[in-house]
């Protein structure tokens, strides 16, 4: 998308967002707990003009940003300090970023701290062949947690579906959680992928109170393969009962609710982000 066309679309959406949010707001929704968005949701738009996308997200009502390592890094062409400042000037907080733990993790931790982030999060490890390999990843997560702790951050791991399928009679996700130090490692519960594996979110939230600091809030279409990214849909259009899940998650220690969407049928990433923000405004966890 050329920059000129992108900015025209952004301006149009900005006006639409103001009308929509004014029409759906109420006293209770204005007091709802702050919610955020994983920028991977806008992966097709961010490289063209990250500043314009971030401005749109602020207008849609997002108050927290979770970045990822895009084409120009976690900070989208800005220095860590400048990125953090820019996001704050928009009325949002850059609370975390996904990043690879395979290279330069100490530098990334220092940069994230400089940006004012609170977390670095490992986005995936891929399916492993044995429980011992998952135990080794748990040890590695503990080391990442120590690195983050030393610069004033926290470390977390984000799940996909594969850790919720039994391996030799044991769920790998239990192995990861039971072999990581709660003082060093938190978890981001991607509820979409948990449901894809046939698991109940409330069971896991209650089993490990205080361990799931983050969630990825994204809805899922029915009758799709467990590993399908195309099963992702706009919030409220799928099978996941977030009104029943999120208040319980908050009561059990979850504090960061990050919208993510990976597939768009008949809409655009920015339009979906606007609709998802409207959906999230219904929640008042506190």
MOMOPE-V216027 format. One record per backbone hydrogen bond with DSSP energy under -1.0 kcal/mol. NH is the residue of the N-H (numbers start at 0). CO is the residue of the C=O. If there is no record, write none. Layout:
# MOMOPE-V216027
NH_CO / NH_CO
This chain:
# MOMOPE-V216027
5_1 / 6_2 / 7_3 / 8_4 / 9_5 / 10_6 / 11_7 / 12_8 / 13_9 / 14_10 / 15_11 / 16_12 / 17_13 / 18_14 / 19_15 / 20_16 / 21_17 / 22_18 / 23_19 / 24_20 / 29_25 / 31_28 / 35_256 / 36_63 / 37_258 / 38_65 / 40_37 / 41_38 / 42_39 / 44_41 / 45_41 / 48_44 / 52_48 / 53_49 / 54_50 / 55_51 / 56_52 / 57_53 / 58_54 / 59_55 / 61_56 / 62_34 / 64_92 / 65_36 / 66_95 / 69_67 / 72_69 / 75_72 / 76_71 / 77_74 / 82_78 / 83_79 / 84_80 / 85_81 / 86_82 / 87_83 / 88_84 / 89_85 / 90_87 / 91_86 / 92_62 / 94_64 / 94_92 / 95_64 / 97_66 / 98_120 / 107_103 / 108_104 / 109_105 / 110_106 / 111_107 / 112_108 / 113_109 / 114_110 / 115_112 / 116_111 / 117_94 / 118_94 / 119_153 / 120_96 / 121_155 / 133_129 / 134_130 / 135_131 / 136_132 / 137_133 / 138_134 / 139_135 / 140_136 / 141_137 / 142_138 / 143_139 / 144_140 / 145_141 / 146_142 / 147_143 / 148_144 / 149_145 / 150_147 / 151_148 / 152_147 / 153_117 / 155_119 / 156_185 / 157_121 / 158_187 / 163_160 / 164_161 / 166_169 / 169_166 / 172_162 / 173_170 / 174_170 / 175_171 / 176_172 / 177_173 / 178_174 / 183_180 / 184_180 / 185_154 / 186_210 / 187_156 / 188_213 / 190_188 / 190_215 / 193_189 / 194_190 / 195_191 / 196_192 / 197_194 / 198_193 / 203_199 / 204_200 / 205_201 / 206_202 / 207_203 / 209_251 / 210_207 / 212_210 / 213_186 / 214_255 / 215_188 / 216_257 / 218_232 / 220_230 / 227_224 / 231_228 / 232_218 / 236_233 / 238_219 / 241_239 / 243_240 / 244_240 / 245_241 / 248_244 / 249_245 / 250_246 / 251_247 / 252_249 / 253_248 / 254_212 / 255_212 / 257_214 / 258_35 / 259_216 / 271_267 / 272_268 / 273_269 / 274_270 / 275_271 / 276_272 / 277_273 / 278_274 / 279_275 / 280_276 / 281_278 / 282_279
